[in-house]
Amino acid sequence: MPARLNYTKTGTNRQSFDSAHALYGGGICMMRELGLQAERGRAHAYPAAARMRGKIAVYMCLAALGLAMLACPRGVLAASLDANGEISIFLGHSNEAVPALEIGYDGFELLVGAGSDANELFAGVGTFRWGPGRSGSLIMSGKAQPMPVIGYRLRRGNSEYVRFVGFMESEQQRRLFGHRLEYAPTPRITVGVSETAAVSGDVSAALYLPFPGLPLYALQRSASQRDRTQDRLININFGADFSVWWELPPDFALDGDDHVRAVAQPEVSTTPPRLELYGEIFIDDAQQSISNRTFIPDMVGGLIGIDLPALPGNLRLGANIEYVALTNFVYSHKNTDNNYAYRGRILGHPLGPDSDALILTLSFRPHDRTKLTLSGSIERHGEGRVGQPWSRESDPDDWFLSGVVEKGARVSLGVEHDLWGPVVLAGSLEYAARSNSNNVMGESRKDWAARIGIGARL
């Protein structure tokens, strides 16, 4: 559970509300003027001036968000420290590496928030996970190293909206912009729409505009119409996902001795099993016109899965099956500073471009604090890699599973045991066999790996 330290300020004042609203409007005008000045002076900009404009844009973004929060009379203002996601420290060993410590992340966030339940500003470090994929999500998998972020979150009824800017490698002035709208029309259905932009260098200040729902793709188009060099500085990605679940009939899930056994052993959940169907789509740099599709391939990805956290007839057992495919050239950009990765890790699905995988996972809970998993996968990897963008010289046949295709099978056995609170003891053994290893025809390879460590689910 997230730790939360609260400072509250109740009540609203009409005069202060009007003042804040006026200041907020002034901030918007200043930001628009900043964007126009940045575009007019771009041809003669120096690196120092570019960095200064970036800093001013960040400060204006924060000021506008802060004034908007003060102007909003909804709820009670509060400050909080929130920790979410998972972080793990493992000692890993394999046939190709000596024992070494590894740090793993899964949607880890450590954020200081200010505002109310309906409107919240946040700042801290995080690696967001957007989407229902179990092996990783296509647009934001949460597997990369956390980065410094600032942003805000809005909640209205059954919907939630988040917008942020993340600060990546400073040498190339790399930043990650992102926003997501998630909506649950019914308790059993959830849909989400996400958009991100990996940028670098002297990018247009328009990208920092903080208004809810403002599409990053539209901001890129506007900036590139004024300055064509902006196309080399901005890499836009779009994602959409859904999740729908059904409760299985209780008479089918628990009957006779199974029901008696579930009641007699409190460590076994008596919650009726349910089936979840989920999926994701991903589009990297959508084509600006239909005519472009005659020679530029669609750079897309897809994921579909079925999850049964508790199987009918035996609530200790669970199962998940998932298929994921990514075409060539996704997560890459003609400007390598805009590749969709941070400190060597892909921000999207860890499978990477030009590949697909079918993954089956079975779980067993001998006790409510212990979970065993057995996972097997079949994978195919073409010759495409992050950092190898599409070009006019690319072969049309290289769209998916290009060149010599590496084929592999992987099986892993894992165990997790809850120690106390959020702390978990975990370990795994993995074995993999590959043909055409590293896309070399006829090359075979077998690998094993082992890990043990502790983690925290927050």
Secondary structure, 3 states (H helix, E strand, C coil): CCCCCCCCECCCCHHHHHHHHHHHHHHHHHHHHHHHHHHHCHHHCCHHHHHHHHHHHHHHHHHHHHHHHHHCCCCCEEEEEEEEEEEEEEEEEECCEEEEEEEEEEEEEEEEEEECCCEEEEEEEECCEECCCCCCCCCEECCCCCEEEEEEEEEECCEEEEEEEEECCCCCCCEEEEEEEEEEEECCEEEEEEEEEEECCCCCHHHHCCCCCCCHHHHHHHHHHHCHHHHHCEEEEEEEEEEEEEECCHHHHCCCHHHHHHHHCCCCCCCCCEEEEEEEEEEECCCCCHHHHHCCCCCEEEEEEEEECCECCECCEEEEEEEEEECCCCCCCCCHHHCCEECCEECCCCCCCCEEEEEEEEEEEEECCEEEEEEEEEEEECCCCCCCCCCCCCCHHHHCCCCCCEEEEEEEEEEEEEEECCEEEEEEEEEEEEECHHHCCCCEEEEEEEEEEEEEEC
